[in-house]
Amino acid sequence: MVRKKKGLCILLAAATAFSLTACGSGSGAADSGAGEGTQAQSEQAPAEETESASQVNATGYPVVDVPIELDALTCVSAMSGDFNSMPVFVELAEKTNVNVNFDQIQPEVWDEKINLILSSGDLPDLIYGADMDASDIMKYGQAGYFLPLNDLIEEYAPNISRLLEERPNLARMITMDDGNIYNIPFYDEFLPENIPDTMFINQTWLDTLGLDMPTTTEEFYQVLKAFKEQDPNGNGIADEIPFNFLPGNTNLGDYSLYGSFGVLDNDKHLMVKDGQVLFSLAQEGYKEAVKYLNRLYTEGLIDPEVFTQDRSQYSSKGKQDDMTVGVLVAYTPENFLGAERTYEHYTDLLPLEGPDGDRLWNRYDMGYYMGRVVITSANPNPEATMRWIDEQFDEEISVRLHWGEIGQNIEKTETGWKVLDEAPDGMSSDEYRFQNSPAYHGTGAILKETYDKIELATDKAMKAERYELYDPYAATEYLPAMRLSEDDEKEISTIFVDISSYVDQMKAKWITGESDVESDWEDYLKALEKMNVSRYVEIYQNAYDASLE
């Protein structure tokens, strides 16, 4: 089969404008805003055609008789191990003769690093594990950076083809307006993913200080104040961090905290109320939430590094020799506290009731993790690459990619698999899987029928229990997974860049006390209008209405 390959000299004309959304946001969304493109990218010269470098076996193994090497640019998290030595990838290489060399990039430097790599003229064969949104995928696919995959899927990917037939909404999500599929996602039907962020409180500290579990924002303030002033870890040092979170992070951040004030935020800064799409950070409840968080911050009840810490620093603070964290937000706390400390000292903190009786939490339509793999136009072996990708949609391979290794933190059962609580080297099962499998940075699919065969480890079984605890408070109206039209994507990408930067900047100023939200509020709303926030909301309102038809 003949595939098209774009010369690097053509690609470099627009290399400095290439910017993909950083990985690890956990949003699972397919249509979040992206950076503005350039006209040059839409006016590329026609691609030249070239034969694949190696003969591909359409079925059977190995995929190629003569081993081939592929280079993958990979976005990982601070917890990730070395993809190049992970057993699942080593075995895939032995089985297929397709050897993938992973160059792993941390999300904090992803945008900068990929631009440097492109400007050097060294376009990788594939990008793996990134968190690209539909706007980037469509833009760079049409510009010739990414290959269209429709024919490759049909001819070389029976597992993916079957999945797209069984899950037509997934097929719609990854098919661009031009009819092409440029990316392979990770698709996950683990229901607790829809409430990814939950709060955890140090029960030992509550007991030590004789405090009741807080249920309101005012009670929460009083508990945090006691955590700060009464030395609950008993070391005689004022080293306690009463409350910590990672702003702007779906799993670890502040998006759901505003629910105590009637507002829910997310990476699009949108919420739905009575059928109306609203800009979350322009609501009166958000202003009141910011005032509350400013009160906590100025009294030293929130980590003073809340706006400057990265994920690695956030994690390390929960693992100090002496316990220092009173309350944190996390998907699961084991990765940030350690399993032993989590189970011995921490418990769930349910959403807090605010001053007006609001007690809300975010619910998402997760499961669609776009952009997990793209094949670039520099790849001389797209057919073999697609077969390598398709292997990852085998049921057991998908389980290994996302949950760990059989014989290590997973054991086979008569009906499926059991994820063990104890993993090698004293790690929790979740820590082990990040070190020895790509976890959510990988591709593949785990369907409901697969989860019916999996006995989860304690941490994820508890995550499922927390889903049930939080479900009564979670929003019943929320943006579904949906993909905007090409024109809307382009317009959104232009509008959102300025809006997102502005609201993040003002949030930090208000919470830290650098500026006053009350005196700034009217000018803030006017600035948002000048940035076309009304049009931004209108586009999503139209898409939301269409999704209900």
C-alpha positions as CSV (number, residue, x, y, z in Angstrom):
1,M,0.0,0.0,0.0
2,V,1.3,3.5,-0.9
3,R,1.2,6.1,1.8
4,K,2.0,9.8,1.5
5,K,5.0,11.3,3.2
6,K,5.6,15.1,3.6
7,G,9.1,16.3,3.2
8,L,10.6,17.8,6.3
9,C,11.6,21.0,4.4
10,I,7.9,21.7,3.9
11,L,7.0,21.0,7.5
12,L,9.7,23.2,8.9
13,A,8.1,26.2,7.2
14,A,5.5,26.2,10.0
15,A,7.4,24.4,12.7
16,T,7.7,27.3,15.0
17,A,3.9,27.6,15.1
18,F,3.4,24.0,16.1
19,S,1.9,23.8,19.6
20,L,0.1,20.9,21.1
21,T,-1.9,20.9,24.3
22,A,0.3,19.6,27.1
23,C,-0.4,16.1,28.3
24,G,-1.8,15.1,31.7
25,S,-4.7,17.4,32.0
26,G,-7.0,14.3,32.5
27,S,-9.7,16.2,30.9
28,G,-10.7,13.5,28.5
29,A,-12.3,16.3,26.4
30,A,-12.3,16.3,22.7
31,D,-12.9,20.0,22.0
32,S,-11.0,22.2,24.4
33,G,-9.4,25.4,23.1
34,A,-6.0,25.4,21.3
35,G,-3.4,27.9,20.1
36,E,-4.0,29.9,17.0
37,G,-2.7,28.4,13.7
38,T,-1.0,30.1,10.8
39,Q,-2.0,30.7,7.2
40,A,1.1,29.0,6.0
41,Q,0.0,25.7,7.5
42,S,-3.2,25.7,5.3
43,E,-1.2,26.4,2.1
44,Q,1.3,23.5,2.2
45,A,2.5,22.1,-1.1
46,P,1.1,18.7,-2.2
47,A,2.8,15.8,-0.4
48,E,5.0,13.5,-2.4
49,E,4.2,9.8,-2.4
50,T,6.7,7.2,-1.3
51,E,6.6,3.4,-0.6
52,S,6.8,2.1,2.9
53,A,10.4,1.1,3.8
54,S,9.5,-2.5,4.8
55,Q,7.0,-5.1,3.6
56,V,4.1,-5.5,6.0
57,N,2.3,-8.7,6.8
58,A,-1.4,-7.7,6.9
59,T,-2.1,-10.6,9.3
60,G,-0.1,-12.9,11.5
61,Y,3.2,-12.3,13.2
62,P,5.7,-10.8,13.0
63,V,4.2,-7.7,11.4
64,V,7.4,-7.2,9.4
65,D,9.9,-9.9,8.7
66,V,12.8,-7.5,9.0
67,P,12.8,-5.5,12.3
68,I,12.2,-1.8,12.0
69,E,12.8,1.1,14.4
70,L,10.4,3.9,15.0
71,D,10.9,7.1,17.1
72,A,8.0,8.3,19.3
73,L,7.8,11.6,21.0
74,T,5.9,10.9,24.2
75,C,4.3,13.1,26.8
76,V,4.4,11.5,30.3
77,S,3.7,12.5,33.9
78,A,6.1,12.9,36.8
79,M,5.1,9.4,38.1
80,S,5.8,7.6,34.8
81,G,8.5,5.1,34.4
82,D,10.7,4.4,31.3
83,F,8.4,3.4,28.5
84,N,11.4,1.8,26.7
85,S,11.8,-0.9,29.4
86,M,8.1,-1.5,30.1
87,P,7.3,-5.2,29.6
88,V,4.3,-4.6,27.5
89,F,6.2,-2.6,25.0
90,V,9.2,-5.0,25.0
91,E,6.8,-7.9,24.3
92,L,5.1,-6.0,21.6
93,A,8.4,-5.4,19.9
94,E,9.3,-9.0,20.1
95,K,5.9,-10.1,18.7
96,T,5.7,-7.6,15.9
97,N,9.3,-6.7,15.0
98,V,8.3,-3.1,15.4
99,N,10.6,-1.5,17.9
100,V,9.5,1.9,19.2
101,N,12.0,4.2,20.9
102,F,10.3,6.6,23.2
103,D,11.6,10.1,23.9
104,Q,9.7,11.1,27.0
105,I,8.8,14.7,27.7
106,Q,7.3,16.1,30.9
107,P,4.0,18.1,30.4
108,E,5.5,21.3,31.9
109,V,7.9,21.6,29.0
110,W,6.0,19.8,26.3
111,D,5.1,22.8,24.2
112,E,8.6,24.2,24.3
113,K,10.3,20.9,23.6
114,I,8.1,19.9,20.7
115,N,8.8,23.2,19.0
116,L,12.5,22.8,19.5
117,I,12.4,19.3,18.0
118,L,10.4,20.4,15.0
119,S,12.6,23.4,14.4
120,S,15.7,21.1,14.4
121,G,14.2,19.1,11.5
122,D,13.8,15.9,13.4
123,L,10.1,15.1,13.1
124,P,9.3,11.8,15.0
125,D,7.6,8.9,13.4
126,L,4.7,9.1,15.8
127,I,3.5,11.0,18.8
128,Y,2.3,8.9,21.7
129,G,0.6,9.7,24.9
130,A,-0.2,13.3,24.3
131,D,-3.4,15.0,25.2
132,M,-4.2,16.8,21.9
133,D,-7.6,18.3,21.4
134,A,-9.7,18.2,18.2
135,S,-8.6,21.6,17.1
136,D,-4.9,20.7,17.0
137,I,-5.6,17.3,15.5
138,M,-7.7,18.7,12.7
139,K,-5.3,21.7,12.0
140,Y,-2.1,19.7,11.8
141,G,-3.8,16.8,10.1
142,Q,-5.0,19.0,7.3
143,A,-1.7,20.8,7.2
144,G,0.1,17.4,6.5
145,Y,1.8,16.8,9.8
146,F,-0.4,13.8,10.6
147,L,-1.4,11.1,8.3
148,P,-5.1,10.3,7.7
149,L,-5.7,6.9,9.2
150,N,-9.0,5.8,7.7
151,D,-7.6,3.3,5.2
152,L,-4.9,2.1,7.6
153,I,-7.6,1.3,10.2
154,E,-9.7,-0.5,7.7
155,E,-6.9,-2.6,6.3
156,Y,-4.5,-3.1,9.3
157,A,-6.5,-2.5,12.5
158,P,-9.2,-5.2,13.0
159,N,-9.5,-4.4,16.8
160,I,-9.9,-0.7,16.2
161,S,-12.4,-1.3,13.4
162,R,-14.5,-3.5,15.5
163,L,-14.5,-1.0,18.4
164,L,-15.6,1.9,16.1
165,E,-18.5,-0.3,14.8
166,E,-19.6,-1.2,18.3
167,R,-19.2,2.4,19.6
168,P,-20.4,4.7,16.8
169,N,-20.2,7.8,19.1
170,L,-16.5,7.2,19.4
171,A,-16.2,7.0,15.6
172,R,-18.0,10.3,15.4
173,M,-15.8,11.9,18.0
174,I,-12.5,11.0,16.2
175,T,-13.7,11.7,12.6
176,M,-12.9,15.3,11.6
177,D,-15.1,17.5,9.4
178,D,-13.1,16.5,6.3
179,G,-14.0,12.9,6.9
180,N,-10.6,11.8,8.0
181,I,-9.4,10.2,11.2
182,Y,-6.0,11.6,12.2
183,N,-5.7,10.2,15.8
184,I,-6.2,7.1,17.8
185,P,-7.6,7.7,21.3
186,F,-7.8,5.9,24.5
187,Y,-11.4,4.9,25.2
188,D,-12.3,4.0,28.8
189,E,-15.7,3.0,30.3
190,F,-14.7,3.2,33.9
191,L,-17.7,5.1,35.4
192,P,-15.9,6.6,38.4
193,E,-13.8,8.6,35.9
194,N,-16.8,10.9,35.5
195,I,-16.2,12.2,39.0
196,P,-12.4,12.3,39.0
197,D,-11.6,14.8,41.7
198,T,-12.5,14.2,45.3
199,M,-11.4,15.6,48.7
200,F,-9.5,13.8,51.5
201,I,-9.1,14.9,55.1
202,N,-6.7,13.8,57.8
203,Q,-9.0,11.9,60.2
204,T,-6.1,11.3,62.6
205,W,-5.7,15.1,62.9
206,L,-9.4,15.5,63.5
207,D,-9.3,12.9,66.2
208,T,-6.2,14.3,67.8
209,L,-7.7,17.8,68.0
210,G,-11.2,16.6,69.0
211,L,-12.8,18.0,65.8
212,D,-15.9,16.9,64.0
213,M,-16.0,16.2,60.3
214,P,-16.7,19.6,58.6
215,T,-19.9,19.7,56.4
216,T,-20.1,23.5,55.6
217,T,-17.6,26.0,54.3
218,E,-17.5,27.8,57.7
219,E,-16.9,24.5,59.6
220,F,-14.1,23.8,57.1
221,Y,-12.5,27.1,57.8
222,Q,-12.5,26.4,61.5
223,V,-11.0,22.9,61.0
224,L,-8.2,24.3,58.8
225,K,-7.5,27.0,61.3
226,A,-7.1,24.4,64.0
227,F,-4.8,22.3,61.7
228,K,-2.6,25.4,61.3
229,E,-2.5,26.5,64.9
230,Q,-2.7,23.4,67.1
231,D,0.2,21.3,65.8
232,P,-1.8,18.2,64.9
233,N,1.2,16.2,63.8
234,G,2.8,16.8,67.2
235,N,6.3,17.6,66.0
236,G,6.4,21.0,67.6
237,I,7.0,22.7,64.3
238,A,4.5,24.9,62.4
239,D,5.0,22.8,59.2
240,E,1.3,21.9,58.6
241,I,-0.2,22.6,55.2
242,P,-3.9,22.8,56.2
243,F,-5.3,22.6,52.6
244,N,-3.6,21.9,49.2
245,F,-4.8,21.6,45.6
246,L,-3.4,22.2,42.1
247,P,-5.3,25.0,40.4
248,G,-6.5,24.4,36.9
249,N,-6.2,20.6,37.1
250,T,-9.2,18.4,36.6
251,N,-8.1,15.6,39.0
252,L,-6.3,17.6,41.6
253,G,-7.6,21.1,41.4
254,D,-10.1,23.8,42.3
255,Y,-12.8,23.3,39.6
256,S,-15.3,21.6,41.8
257,L,-14.6,23.6,45.0
258,Y,-16.7,26.5,43.7
259,G,-19.7,24.2,43.9
260,S,-20.2,25.3,47.5
261,F,-21.1,28.7,46.0
262,G,-23.3,27.4,43.2
263,V,-20.7,27.4,40.4
264,L,-18.8,24.6,38.7
265,D,-15.7,25.2,36.6
266,N,-13.7,23.0,34.2
267,D,-11.0,23.5,31.6
268,K,-13.4,25.2,29.3
269,H,-14.7,27.4,32.1
270,L,-18.3,26.5,31.3
271,M,-21.2,25.1,33.2
272,V,-24.8,24.2,32.4
273,K,-27.8,25.5,34.4
274,D,-31.4,25.0,33.4
275,G,-30.3,24.2,29.9
276,Q,-28.2,27.4,29.6
277,V,-24.4,27.2,29.0
278,L,-22.8,29.8,31.3
279,F,-19.2,31.1,31.6
280,S,-18.4,29.8,35.1
281,L,-15.9,32.4,36.0
282,A,-18.3,35.3,35.3
283,Q,-20.9,34.2,37.8
284,E,-21.6,35.9,41.1
285,G,-21.0,32.6,42.9
286,Y,-17.5,32.5,41.6
287,K,-16.8,35.9,43.0
288,E,-18.0,34.7,46.4
289,A,-15.9,31.6,46.1
290,V,-12.8,33.6,45.4
291,K,-13.4,35.8,48.5
292,Y,-13.6,32.6,50.6
293,L,-10.4,31.2,49.1
294,N,-8.7,34.5,49.6
295,R,-9.7,34.4,53.3
296,L,-8.1,30.9,53.6
297,Y,-5.0,31.9,51.7
298,T,-4.3,35.1,53.6
299,E,-4.7,33.3,56.9
300,G,-2.1,30.7,55.8
301,L,-4.7,27.9,55.5
302,I,-3.8,27.1,51.9
303,D,-0.3,26.1,50.7
304,P,1.5,29.4,50.0
305,E,3.0,27.7,46.9
306,V,-0.5,26.7,45.5
307,F,0.0,28.7,42.3
308,T,3.7,27.9,41.8
309,Q,4.0,24.2,42.6
310,D,4.0,21.5,40.0
311,R,2.5,18.1,40.2
312,S,5.7,16.5,41.5
313,Q,6.0,19.1,44.3
314,Y,2.4,18.6,45.1
315,S,2.9,14.9,45.5
316,S,6.1,15.2,47.6
317,K,4.4,17.3,50.2
318,G,2.1,14.5,51.1
319,K,5.0,12.1,51.6
320,Q,7.2,14.0,54.1
321,D,8.4,11.9,57.1
322,D,6.0,13.9,59.3
323,M,2.5,14.3,58.0
324,T,2.1,17.9,56.9
325,V,-1.1,17.9,54.7
326,G,-4.5,18.2,56.3
327,V,-6.8,18.3,53.3
328,L,-6.0,17.6,49.6
329,V,-7.8,17.1,46.3
330,A,-6.9,14.1,44.3
331,Y,-8.2,11.4,41.9
332,T,-6.9,8.8,44.4
333,P,-4.8,9.9,47.4
334,E,-2.4,6.9,47.3
335,N,-0.1,8.5,44.7
336,F,0.2,11.7,46.8
337,L,0.3,10.3,50.3
338,G,1.4,6.7,49.9
339,A,-1.0,3.7,50.4
340,E,-0.1,3.0,54.1
341,R,-0.6,6.7,55.1
342,T,-3.8,7.0,53.1
343,Y,-5.5,4.0,54.6
344,E,-4.3,4.6,58.2
345,H,-4.9,8.4,58.5
346,Y,-7.1,9.8,55.7
347,T,-10.8,9.6,54.9
348,D,-13.2,11.1,52.4
349,L,-14.4,14.7,52.8
350,L,-17.7,15.2,51.0
351,P,-18.7,18.4,49.2
352,L,-19.2,21.3,51.6
353,E,-22.4,23.2,51.9
354,G,-21.9,26.9,51.2
355,P,-23.5,30.0,52.8
356,D,-26.5,29.8,50.5
357,G,-27.1,26.1,50.9
358,D,-25.2,25.1,47.6
359,R,-23.5,21.7,47.7
360,L,-22.5,20.8,44.2
361,W,-19.6,18.9,42.6
362,N,-18.5,18.3,39.0
363,R,-19.6,15.5,36.8
364,Y,-17.9,14.9,33.4
365,D,-18.6,12.9,30.3
366,M,-15.2,11.2,30.4
367,G,-13.8,8.3,28.6
368,Y,-12.8,10.0,25.3
369,Y,-9.1,10.6,25.6
370,M,-8.2,12.2,22.3
371,G,-4.9,12.3,20.5
372,R,-3.2,9.5,22.3
373,V,-1.5,8.4,19.0
374,V,-0.9,10.2,15.7
375,I,1.3,8.9,12.9
376,T,3.3,11.7,11.4
377,S,4.0,12.3,7.7
378,A,7.7,11.5,8.3
379,N,6.9,7.9,9.2
380,P,8.2,5.5,6.5
381,N,6.2,2.6,7.9
382,P,2.7,3.7,8.6
383,E,1.1,0.3,7.9
384,A,3.4,-1.5,10.4
385,T,2.9,1.3,12.8
386,M,-0.9,0.9,12.6
387,R,-0.6,-2.9,13.3
388,W,1.5,-2.1,16.3
389,I,-1.1,0.4,17.5
390,D,-3.9,-2.1,16.9
391,E,-2.3,-4.7,19.1
392,Q,-2.9,-2.3,22.0
393,F,-6.6,-2.7,21.5
394,D,-6.5,-6.4,22.3
395,E,-8.4,-6.8,25.5
396,E,-5.6,-8.2,27.7
397,I,-3.0,-5.8,26.2
398,S,-5.3,-2.9,27.0
399,V,-5.6,-4.2,30.6
400,R,-1.9,-4.4,30.9
401,L,-1.3,-1.0,29.3
402,H,-3.6,0.8,31.8
403,W,-3.6,-1.4,35.0
404,G,-0.1,-2.9,35.2
405,E,1.6,-6.2,34.7
406,I,0.3,-9.7,35.0
407,G,2.4,-11.6,37.6
408,Q,3.3,-8.4,39.3
409,N,0.4,-6.2,40.4
410,I,-2.2,-8.2,38.3
411,E,-3.0,-11.9,38.4
412,K,-5.1,-13.9,36.0
413,T,-8.3,-15.4,37.3
414,E,-10.7,-17.9,35.9
415,T,-13.0,-15.1,34.7
416,G,-10.5,-12.3,34.0
417,W,-8.0,-10.4,36.1
418,K,-7.5,-9.2,39.7
419,V,-5.5,-6.0,40.4
420,L,-3.5,-6.7,43.6
421,D,-3.2,-4.3,46.5
422,E,0.4,-5.1,47.0
423,A,2.9,-4.5,44.2
424,P,6.7,-5.1,44.0
425,D,9.2,-2.8,45.8
426,G,6.7,-1.7,48.4
427,M,4.7,0.4,45.9
428,S,0.9,0.7,45.8
429,S,-0.7,-1.0,42.8
430,D,-1.4,2.5,41.3
431,E,2.3,3.6,41.8
432,Y,3.4,0.3,40.2
433,R,1.3,0.7,37.1
434,F,2.6,4.2,36.4
435,Q,6.1,2.9,36.7
436,N,5.6,-0.2,34.6
437,S,2.8,0.7,32.1
438,P,1.8,3.9,30.3
439,A,-1.5,4.0,32.3
440,Y,-3.7,6.9,31.0
441,H,-0.9,8.0,28.7
442,G,-1.4,4.9,26.5
443,T,-3.9,4.0,23.9
444,G,-6.3,1.1,23.8
445,A,-9.8,0.5,25.0
446,I,-11.3,-0.9,28.2
447,L,-15.0,-1.4,27.9
448,K,-17.7,-2.0,30.5
449,E,-17.7,-5.7,29.7
450,T,-14.0,-5.8,30.4
451,Y,-14.4,-4.1,33.7
452,D,-17.0,-6.7,34.6
453,K,-14.1,-9.2,34.4
454,I,-11.7,-7.1,36.5
455,E,-11.5,-7.3,40.3
456,L,-10.1,-3.9,41.2
457,A,-7.4,-3.2,43.8
458,T,-8.4,-1.5,47.0
459,D,-7.5,2.0,45.8
460,K,-9.7,1.7,42.7
461,A,-12.5,-0.2,44.5
462,M,-12.5,2.7,47.0
463,K,-12.6,5.1,44.0
464,A,-15.7,3.4,42.9
465,E,-17.2,3.7,46.4
466,R,-16.3,7.4,46.4
467,Y,-18.2,7.8,43.1
468,E,-21.2,6.5,44.9
469,L,-20.6,8.9,47.8
470,Y,-20.2,11.9,45.6
471,D,-22.9,11.0,43.0
472,P,-25.8,12.7,45.0
473,Y,-23.9,16.0,44.9
474,A,-22.7,15.8,41.3
475,A,-24.2,18.0,38.6
476,T,-27.1,16.5,36.6
477,E,-26.5,19.1,33.8
478,Y,-23.1,19.2,32.3
479,L,-21.4,19.4,28.9
480,P,-21.3,16.0,27.2
481,A,-18.4,14.9,25.1
482,M,-18.9,16.6,21.8
483,R,-16.8,17.8,18.9
484,L,-17.3,21.2,17.4
485,S,-17.3,21.9,13.7
486,E,-14.1,23.0,12.0
487,D,-15.2,26.6,11.8
488,D,-16.3,26.7,15.4
489,E,-13.0,25.1,16.5
490,K,-11.0,27.8,14.7
491,E,-13.1,30.5,16.2
492,I,-12.9,29.0,19.7
493,S,-9.2,28.6,19.5
494,T,-8.8,32.3,18.7
495,I,-11.1,33.5,21.5
496,F,-10.1,31.1,24.3
497,V,-6.4,31.7,24.4
498,D,-6.8,35.3,25.7
499,I,-9.7,34.4,27.9
500,S,-8.0,31.5,29.6
501,S,-4.8,33.4,30.3
502,Y,-6.7,36.4,31.7
503,V,-9.0,34.4,34.1
504,D,-6.1,32.4,35.4
505,Q,-4.1,35.5,36.0
506,M,-7.0,37.2,37.8
507,K,-7.8,34.2,39.9
508,A,-4.3,34.0,41.2
509,K,-4.2,37.7,42.0
510,W,-7.5,37.6,43.8
511,I,-6.9,34.5,45.9
512,T,-3.4,35.6,46.9
513,G,-4.6,39.1,47.7
514,E,-2.5,40.9,45.1
515,S,-5.8,42.5,43.9
516,D,-9.3,42.7,45.2
517,V,-12.1,40.8,43.4
518,E,-14.9,43.1,44.6
519,S,-13.3,46.3,43.3
520,D,-12.1,44.6,40.1
521,W,-15.3,42.7,39.3
522,E,-17.0,45.1,36.9
523,D,-13.9,45.8,34.9
524,Y,-13.2,42.1,34.8
525,L,-16.6,41.4,33.3
526,K,-16.1,44.2,30.7
527,A,-12.7,42.8,29.8
528,L,-14.2,39.4,29.2
529,E,-16.8,40.9,26.9
530,K,-14.1,42.6,24.9
531,M,-12.5,39.2,24.6
532,N,-15.7,37.9,23.0
533,V,-16.8,35.7,25.9
534,S,-20.4,35.9,24.8
535,R,-19.6,34.5,21.4
536,Y,-17.5,31.8,23.1
537,V,-20.5,30.7,25.2
538,E,-22.9,31.0,22.2
539,I,-20.8,28.4,20.2
540,Y,-21.0,25.9,23.0
541,Q,-24.7,26.6,23.6
542,N,-25.4,25.8,20.0
543,A,-23.3,22.6,20.2
544,Y,-24.9,21.6,23.5
545,D,-28.4,22.1,22.1
546,A,-27.5,20.0,19.0
547,S,-26.2,17.2,21.3
548,L,-29.7,17.0,22.9
549,E,-31.5,16.5,19.6
